[in-house]
Amino acid sequence: MLRNFLRTHYPVLSVSAVVLIFSTAYIIFLATPWLEILLFLLFQTFAVLFPGTALVKIFKLNLTNLESFSVGYALGITLNILVYFMFAPFKMTGLIPYAIVVLSIFSLIYLFYNKTKIIENKTKNERFSILGFSFSVLAALFTFFLLSASNLTPDLVGIKSYYHDLTKGVGLITSASFGFPMEFLQMSHTPHYYHPFFYSYCAVMKLTLGFSSFSIGTKYSLITIAPLFVSAFTALSLKVFSKKYYAALSVIGLLLLSYPMIYYVCIDLLGFSLGLAYSTLAVLLFLKSEESSPNIDKYLILSSVFVVCSTGAKGPIGVTTVFALSFSLLISLFRGNKFTSVLIKGMVFAIPFFAAYFILYRQGPESMMLRSLIPGSLRGKYYEIIPANLSETLRRFLSNVIYTLDFHRLTVAGFLAALIYILGRYRRRSIVAECTLGATIIGILLTNIFSQVGSSEIYFAYASIPLSSIIIVYAISEILSVMSPKKKAVAGSLIAVLLILVFKPSFSEVFEKMKLSLDRCANNSIYSSNQDNSSMTDSVRINSLSPAEYEGLLYLRDNTDKDCIIAEGRHLFNNKFFYGTAFAERRFFLEGWGYVTMEDSNSNRFEKFQREAIVERLFQLEDSSFAYLLRDKGVDYVIVYEITNPGLRLDTAVGASVFFENEEIRIYDISEI
């Protein structure tokens, strides 16, 4: 009887056990209140999973349980983003929590009325996917250790440094919660239009649950989005392969042969993981559409929706995805498909994609993806090894070729595997091979032809890595399938040796960086011994936050109006010091301008120079009279850090009132001076 019970209910028991384990880990290792965890789980269930599942049932999609979960969860996130854009452009974000409650109630009523089961009783191969579940849990573990447990707050671990992309991302969550368009809080009232969907979803969570932006960013964002991508990728792999172990190999290869996949999916707060999840599901639904109907159907329409979502989550991923699907449609013309049918299908992708791109990215040069056309741009160490007697153009071109073969070897291998498969099996259509060929071509070309602030052009190539992983395993499986058992063993061994030789640097990078990250996580634990900071250099200390400084920033967050503006001078030592916006959750006159003015063409550069000149006079020359100019510029509070300005007292110099003070930070109210 117990055996039958376990066999019938093991999906629910498995999920419950994992949720319990992670909840316990959050309480023990992250010092998270149990009520906060409960609220998060309720939000994910009622505001994300249930609305998305309801849409899957409304569309009557014929999906496996793993596909249904992945598509449903992604649709649930999409509905949250849609709710955000219904109110945020009008600065009515206070209504978003009520809209989420209404959405949850309606979806719950629909599911209850239709007696819907999250996990359906289907055929044996379509039941609860142990493979998808296991890999998703692995992604959640990576996220927990590499993001959540590695970025605890200073009150738990003492003096702490944070990577600037993390604190920037946390600041953008706060910015999204204020309304849309977003802005760089590091330089108040400077627009930010890049990858808004990830931050809008996080903002909905923040507004609904009332958590801090730092908690949303480090604890509650990627812990579900990273597993969503992995479950979607596993579902796509199972769709492509008839044998599960080949699907498992493609997932393992994705994780072990490309550290960027682990980093950008499980750690990075710049929208990559959400964009990749949408992209993977767009390809999955495109496959289903092409297999089920020559005309436009619900799968194709949903695929187009996910293309738009991938564009909003991470622009380069949307570009790569729409080109991959369009490339497959183009190849279908040579297989006898009608031109009119292919054209209409292409327009289903193209029109929404371009509309989304120009609506989301049309303003602000800092957000444009394809800005500076630099054919054969410099590639550092790769350029230096090219003989100097060659022409400059040839040296740049060869440096790009070597860079691509080395740095993007998984993408190159995917391109070659897809090309060889299509040419060798031309009569047998493989949509995933066509999509991979299109994705790798556009990924390699755009990565080398265009230049973007922060080297973000690499995302074009990174977007093709999941498909590359699948097609490499797919090509190997096709080669082995036509061989006798004896030849298969020999060929398999040779292929394994070749893969080890080609991807050894990639695997070594994954292993070494994972080891370093886990060591950092262990040293950052609330149970680790107190670190000795006596030997910390000044530059490292300046780019960190102490518990006392953290206390002051929290006081600002909890005791000031959200529309206030704050000035500080720590960015004079580090132009990517984003700690104030990350923890105080307020706009700054000028905190860290590294991402705001990285191009000469940026319209914000002149404004930045003006603001920096004022701040320099106050904090470097300690000319207190410039506090009056800050007041006239709309600044309400000034932060003085003891580590950078130990003798600066604005209360005695200009009569500013002390808003907060401890041994390491002083905050002055200058609004009334």
Steps between C-alpha positions, in 0.01 A plus 500: 500500500782740590678403180194585291460830683861596434473392135187711452608809690877504451491815281329703772717342770819572302412863441392544863824347627712731285299807607540397865876449462552834327278680751702352785824605328366854461416515869829350621759637256337823378337598831167540321179526706265210437211738432697661217558159342133413536393822327743434216368145451141625501587762239670248273209259531199730476638795303727316254439126471119496520434786252748348254349154536155647442620648171642165392159343562315784327714457187453120522865435429602139445812490716685257721499577871851647484410711197174607663678606819771693313258675264251566779758646736640721225149618413442577868808722504378660176166584661684665789698707251178590318345618828809711561470677164132566557584729793872588510505738198238709681696492829214304660716219638305506826214324320716209383460288819121525472512399134716199591249395765217526245703299247567231760133476601372471143757235407425304817126510426560381143727214604265393779192519276669287232651264758843552348800300616845656484643156420272304266473122485648442154686219330805361671745711298304820563461474876701683761847550349767390746759628253353849475434517873853388592674747270273781619591424861867505398452847350331614821795366701747689282295816548476453875873454553639731230254788538293491818749356749792691346340841538383530857454842655772669714297464819542123463858466374677827579678716242386379160574580136250439221549472126387819329262321259320356801452833678407665171234235440361542851476874440306440178247288690436802721482724195243273335290510818479880464353476149585470132714609321765399747794723586855470622454577868877555515442826310144606570256552213729333243291258288578128479319292237708186477355150576200631701297177527720335762493807723129556447429144618725551804328833567161327505636260762644788702181706488276203582709343775665811645850348502818702457645527150818326617302202629299481178818512291716258695246263657180491299562585133728240344413224747193435284606645163819290472306172559239624251764528228647160583156333502416667167832389352448145628151498347646611166770232522243230574299627203800461270640169626317170507739370766511677834872451560578709193277774640684473831835529322392821328404656836819381668707629208328837525596533867847343496639645178401863536557697819311799353187285509540442874602858573244685290217260582558450873681816616455793263212747557498646149210303352697228319340201673144620444575587138653158441200323659265687267725429201513127573122480533459697175705234319309218671161638396630575151596133468151396605343743256709382205423137579126545553386751238626673184298807594496746787382330818494563873851357546644742245322795661628407846847452355480855366389623843807340658725655234366841602553413867859389433559834328366690800699287743832518314511670160781298334323174588185618324702593191671161490174312558296676233781450248528129589128438447491713185801311363315171546199642316729617220653154459149352485450691173764280340312196623187589305303708750281769348651848496178663621474266799864555597466877460193517723669287765807720483287810549347343812851516650639809331222753561468443879879480535572831327207666675630386840856597416419855393251558782735374771838612366434801280596761761832558665824413316620305802239233430545440127641160418654561157662837546860516383585310184865401541596225252790302637508673837803443721508176700781566748734203538377345174602812306844504658600154373437593134825587312550876490611499135145422386257775408291651779174379346631144468635502855162606636320241291732217609474607863122464473532155343736374772289662771187327370665158469637525854248701703183376328608144425163350602320733259748416222458128567122545486528682168715224348277221636185667365658572161635146459169348607292712262732428207532131583131440571345755267200284415419452865398831652625592847342822621731520802804473268362780283434719803847427639666589171310828488571581866872425476543695175335813637665452840852478359447781248343752738748423777787586267349778290330714763625653820293574807568664834647251747580247223136396505521392137609161634135431588425446131733200500401386849135486392585221256679278755191298610414404142867428433510257791196315366619477140847376597348208692239453225765475229700251707189288562424494126853389419490222757151384398616376158796302635532143616553444874874438454553808284274700730730431796810606307334809353354596836844480662660710226225761522536512879877557470444771238245678717732485801785653299281774350309592814762435768566876547126562534456220754806617694357852511169370634676290764742772615245782512244282676763408759589866556134596525425227752806598706375858499159377606650302790700801618187714481289271716339639813660202677853572377749653740521879508736620230810696592470827308815658642697425181227620264633756254340844477372435146333176607352660813361794302326256266324326786238565764531464875214411737495858632480647149234246411300612804504858376380406152214296645404798714474708185284235335261473792472868598499703179256568219561289190526815285788651695847544346826421680858614438821323598867501397616142516465458124801733465709197598294242305267599217305176541421542868128419496449407866280795587242432231512129580430533872350847557269450197501870418610724212850644519627828361810310386609175657669284238504619141689209340202370303326833448765664282713232338479649150603839368171512312301459819276800555546472877874564496478880530252472787731256671795741472296777658387285790844353556656848516260597777558178694877528461500848651303377799669166567853533358570865577255490793352835403184488712343793316418266212238340723285803414537428129402138560192622683411724204540197270230315695720293731340424835767299686878473493691188610847549646702180544761511774744293291520762223416828679577459871501871585213627290218636721212667319311571820762744626601629155162579343249423772371175352311283746639157581248248369698191605844444648717218627874439513537440123230697321325835539188599311397866482167655409584803285148576378456780756843663502 
